[in-house]
Structures are given as structure tokens and as C-alpha cells.
Amino acid sequence: MAFAQIQEQNTTLSDINITPLVDVMLVLLIIFMVAAPLASPKVKVILPEVNREEPFVDEPPMRAVTVAVTEDGRLFFNDEPVTQQMLESWLSVEAQKKPQPDVNIRGDKTTRYRHINEIINIVQAHGMRKVGFISTQQRN
């Protein structure tokens, strides 16, 4: 019988065996996948009920009012020619409505900004909160 001699070497093993680490991680993953749905609380919320005698009627959406300004400063309220005093009276009536309608300002391409600014100041002075501008889409 021949015996082989094993030579002992005093070297350290520098390779890490990651197989047990992967096994432990997979077991933990399975445990958390099973336990996570069980750990989430099941809260029952009792919603209040509405007791209405009259039928629910949807209100029609409020139409926006349009103020148009031409190059020479003429004013139009919903496409009808008006003076500045008439515009102010119309705006004071519209400002009292609930819900308050939007005000859209439309100006010519060559209208000076000071005319638009005057209209903005008038609209804001009468308490209108939602002011927008109408423009045309630029063509390529």
C-alpha cells in the first residue's frame, strides 16, 4: 500500500464560499413573501350615508365670459360691442355668481399691451379671480 504524503501548507483560504449565503437569502425572501400579506392591517372603514330627499341634479358647467379688445381699443363682451362702463357693469354682475365664471381676454395681434392691461385691471377690480388669455395656435 502506498501512502501519499500530504504536505501541510500554512496559507489562508482567500475565497469566500457564498453558497450558504445565497441559501439563507432565498429562505428569508420566501419567508417575507409569505409573511408580508399577513402583516398588513385590514382596517374596515364605515363610510357615511347621504340622506337626501330631493333628487341630485348636476349643475351645468359655468360658461366662461370673453372680453375682446381690438387694435383701436374697442371692447366686446361675449362678442357684443360694449363701452367700458357697460363692461364694468357686466363684470360686477358676473362676479356675484356662484360659482364665478372664468374671464377670457382675447386681443388682436396688433393690440397694444396697455389696452390688455387696462382690461386686466378692470376685471381684477371687480373681483373676478380666474382670468385667462385666448390666442391662436402658431402654424409651422
Secondary structure, 3 states (H helix, E strand, C coil): CCCCCCCCCCCCCCCCCCHHHHHHHHHHHHHHHHHHHHHCCCCCCCCCCCCCCCCCCCCCCCCCEEEEECCCCCEEECCEEECHHHHHHHHHHHHCCCCCCCEEEEECCCCCHHHHHHHHHHHHHCCCCCEEEECCCCCC
